[in-house]
Structures are given as C-alpha cells and as structure tokens.
Amino acid sequence: MSKPSAVKKSSLWLLDKYFFKPFLYDIVLCIGVILIFYLRRDFFTKHFDVKNFDGIISNITSTIATFAGFTIAALTVIVTVKSSLQIRHIKQAENGIEMLLTSKNYKRILNVFKYAIVELLITLAVIYILWIPYFIFPYYGYLAVISCGILILATSIFRIAFVFFNIIFMEFYVKD
C-alpha cells in the first residue's frame, strides 16, 4: 500500500478531533446556525409561515427518535458480538470483525455510538421542550430549532455511517 498523502493525513486528523468531542463541535455548529438565524431574522420573518413548523418539528423528532433507537440496537449488536467471541491477539484475527473487536479502537467505536445516542436524546428533549410553548417563540427561533435538529441528526448519521463503512471495509484488509 502507498503512503497516505499530507491532505489525507490532515483530514484524518480533523476527523479524529471531531470524533473525540463530537458534541462540542456540533454545539458550536448549532450556535453558529442560531446566530445566523438571529442576524437574518428580518428575512426569515417575511418569508416563512409558522403553520408549517408544527409538522416539520414532528417529523424531525420522529426521525431523531427512530435513529436513536437504531443506534442503540447497533451498539447492542456490537457489544453482544464482542462478548460471544473468543478473545485473541489482534494478529490472530480471522476476519475483520475479530480484528476490530480485539483492537484498541473498539472503545473508540463504542464512544462514537454512545455520543451519538446521548446527542440525539438531548436534541430530542430540547426540541420537545421548545415545542411546548409553541406560540411564544418568533419564526426564526423555530427555524433555528428545526435547523439544529437537522444538523445534529445529519452529523450523527455521518459519524455512525463512517464507522459502519470502516467496519465493513475492514474485511478487505484481513490477510487470507
């Protein structure tokens, strides 16, 4: 295999930083979105109708709850498979799953799932809490809530999909 380029190393470094503290970076992104909606509130007040927000928020909360359930199920499968395998040294792994579950990255993978679940559940709680006083917040406030919900959902899906694809492609790196 060839050596990774400097661009690939820097992007992996950035991903490592993101995966280490995803909640922090997602909160910073959400604060940026809220700030943009606040600064552009005149535009959003003129162009959006609050009648549509109720259905959108309902769909986002349903999607977040479903994805949190999926993530919990995936985490349960990973932990169950780990407990049913015979613990070996990583060099004795016969397939990608054994390699993964005996490597030092197993705990990091569990953390990705754990942080995604916690982040999704906190987002779900915040959206439900802000949904209760529906008539108090201005339009741009609900747009910010909707956008932050979508942003957290998208970043969580990205993290989980990234880990899943890396697990799947580990099979190809195991020597026959």
C-alpha positions as CSV (number, residue, x, y, z in Angstrom):
1,M,0.0,0.0,0.0
2,S,1.2,3.5,-0.7
3,K,1.8,6.1,2.0
4,P,-1.1,8.5,2.8
5,S,-0.7,12.0,1.4
6,A,-0.5,15.1,3.6
7,V,-4.0,16.0,2.7
8,K,-5.4,12.6,3.7
9,K,-3.4,12.8,7.0
10,S,-4.8,16.3,7.8
11,S,-8.3,15.2,7.0
12,L,-8.0,12.2,9.2
13,W,-6.5,14.4,12.0
14,L,-9.6,16.6,11.7
15,L,-11.9,13.6,11.8
16,D,-10.1,12.3,14.8
17,K,-10.6,15.6,16.6
18,Y,-14.3,15.6,15.6
19,F,-14.9,12.0,16.7
20,F,-13.1,12.7,20.1
21,K,-15.6,15.5,21.0
22,P,-18.5,15.4,18.6
23,F,-21.0,17.0,21.0
24,L,-18.8,20.1,21.4
25,Y,-18.3,20.6,17.7
26,D,-22.0,20.0,17.0
27,I,-23.0,22.6,19.6
28,V,-20.6,25.1,18.1
29,L,-22.2,24.5,14.7
30,C,-25.7,24.9,16.2
31,I,-24.7,28.1,17.9
32,G,-23.5,29.4,14.5
33,V,-26.8,28.4,12.9
34,I,-28.8,30.1,15.7
35,L,-26.6,33.2,15.3
36,I,-27.2,33.3,11.5
37,F,-31.0,32.9,12.0
38,Y,-30.9,35.7,14.6
39,L,-28.9,38.1,12.4
40,R,-31.1,37.4,9.4
41,R,-34.4,37.3,11.4
42,D,-36.0,40.0,9.2
43,F,-35.6,37.9,6.1
44,F,-37.0,34.8,7.8
45,T,-39.9,36.6,9.4
46,K,-41.1,37.8,6.0
47,H,-40.6,34.5,4.1
48,F,-41.8,31.7,6.4
49,D,-45.1,30.8,7.9
50,V,-45.3,29.2,11.4
51,K,-48.2,27.0,10.4
52,N,-45.7,24.6,8.6
53,F,-43.3,24.3,11.5
54,D,-45.5,22.0,13.6
55,G,-45.4,19.2,11.0
56,I,-41.7,19.7,10.4
57,I,-40.8,19.6,14.1
58,S,-43.0,16.5,14.5
59,N,-41.1,14.8,11.6
60,I,-37.7,15.7,12.9
61,T,-38.5,14.4,16.4
62,S,-39.8,11.1,15.0
63,T,-36.7,10.7,12.8
64,I,-34.3,11.5,15.7
65,A,-36.1,9.0,18.0
66,T,-36.0,6.4,15.3
67,F,-32.3,6.9,14.6
68,A,-31.5,6.9,18.3
69,G,-33.3,3.5,18.5
70,F,-31.3,2.2,15.5
71,T,-28.1,3.4,17.1
72,I,-28.9,1.7,20.4
73,A,-29.7,-1.6,18.5
74,A,-26.4,-1.4,16.6
75,L,-24.5,-0.7,19.8
76,T,-26.2,-3.7,21.4
77,V,-25.2,-6.0,18.5
78,I,-21.6,-4.8,18.6
79,V,-21.4,-5.5,22.4
80,T,-23.1,-8.8,22.1
81,V,-20.7,-10.0,19.3
82,K,-17.8,-8.9,21.4
83,S,-18.9,-10.9,24.4
84,S,-19.5,-14.0,22.2
85,L,-16.1,-14.0,20.6
86,Q,-13.1,-15.8,22.0
87,I,-10.6,-13.1,23.0
88,R,-7.4,-13.4,20.9
89,H,-4.5,-11.2,20.0
90,I,-5.2,-8.9,17.1
91,K,-2.7,-10.7,14.8
92,Q,-4.6,-13.9,15.3
93,A,-7.9,-12.4,14.0
94,E,-9.5,-14.5,11.3
95,N,-11.9,-11.8,10.0
96,G,-12.5,-8.1,10.1
97,I,-14.9,-8.2,13.0
98,E,-12.5,-10.1,15.2
99,M,-9.8,-7.7,14.2
100,L,-12.0,-4.8,15.2
101,L,-13.2,-6.2,18.4
102,T,-9.7,-7.1,19.6
103,S,-8.1,-3.8,18.6
104,K,-7.6,-0.7,20.6
105,N,-10.2,1.1,18.5
106,Y,-13.1,-0.9,20.0
107,K,-13.6,1.5,22.8
108,R,-13.4,4.5,20.4
109,I,-16.1,2.9,18.3
110,L,-18.3,2.4,21.3
111,N,-17.8,6.0,22.2
112,V,-18.9,7.1,18.7
113,F,-22.2,5.2,19.2
114,K,-22.6,6.4,22.8
115,Y,-22.0,10.1,21.9
116,A,-24.5,9.8,19.0
117,I,-27.1,8.3,21.3
118,V,-26.6,10.9,24.0
119,E,-26.6,13.8,21.5
120,L,-29.7,12.6,19.8
121,L,-31.6,12.1,23.0
122,I,-30.5,15.6,24.3
123,T,-31.6,17.1,21.0
124,L,-34.9,15.3,21.2
125,A,-35.5,16.6,24.7
126,V,-34.6,20.2,23.7
127,I,-36.9,20.1,20.7
128,Y,-39.8,18.7,22.8
129,I,-39.2,21.3,25.5
130,L,-39.2,24.2,22.9
131,W,-42.2,22.7,21.1
132,I,-44.4,23.1,24.2
133,P,-44.5,26.9,24.3
134,Y,-45.1,26.9,20.5
135,F,-46.8,30.3,20.5
136,I,-44.1,32.3,22.4
137,F,-41.1,32.0,20.1
138,P,-40.7,34.0,16.9
139,Y,-40.4,32.4,13.5
140,Y,-36.6,32.5,13.3
141,G,-36.5,30.7,16.7
142,Y,-38.3,27.8,15.3
143,L,-36.3,27.8,12.2
144,A,-33.2,27.7,14.3
145,V,-34.6,24.7,16.3
146,I,-35.5,22.9,13.1
147,S,-32.1,23.6,11.6
148,C,-30.2,22.5,14.7
149,G,-32.3,19.3,14.9
150,I,-31.5,18.5,11.2
151,L,-27.8,19.4,11.7
152,I,-27.4,17.2,14.8
153,L,-29.3,14.3,13.1
154,A,-27.1,14.7,9.9
155,T,-23.8,14.8,11.9
156,S,-24.9,11.7,13.9
157,I,-25.8,9.8,10.8
158,F,-22.4,10.8,9.3
159,R,-20.5,9.5,12.3
160,I,-22.4,6.2,12.5
161,A,-22.2,5.6,8.7
162,F,-18.5,6.4,8.7
163,V,-17.8,3.9,11.5
164,F,-20.1,1.3,9.8
165,F,-18.4,1.6,6.4
166,N,-15.0,1.3,8.1
167,I,-16.1,-1.8,9.9
168,I,-17.4,-3.3,6.6
169,F,-14.3,-2.5,4.7
170,M,-12.0,-4.0,7.4
171,E,-12.9,-7.4,6.0
172,F,-10.8,-6.5,2.9
173,Y,-7.7,-5.7,5.0
174,V,-7.5,-9.1,6.7
175,K,-5.0,-11.3,5.0
176,D,-6.2,-14.7,3.8
